[in-house]
Amino acid sequence: MDTVRLKLVTIVAEAVIEDRLLDDLRRLGSKGHTVVPAQGEGTRGIRASDWEARNIRIETVVSSEVADAILACLASDYFDRWAVIGFVSEVDVVRGDKYV
């Protein structure tokens, strides 16, 4: 079975910015994503989504260039205003051509 080495970008964020994040992912080159509810504890304290107890985890498989663009966007547009974390992992993907 042939695989392609790509990047898995994971973002955990306040649910209130889900649509904005997904718009940015599409604009930056992501061809698809998965969004699931998330919960945990961080350093930001109380925020708007705490009232709903709702955070999200977004995952997208992308090229290295798109992963870098996504992290740069998070740093410039989200980190100062929202409770957001983003990280990248290398993954070996079957049917990797679907993601680039």
Disulfide bonds with the S-S distance in Angstrom:
none
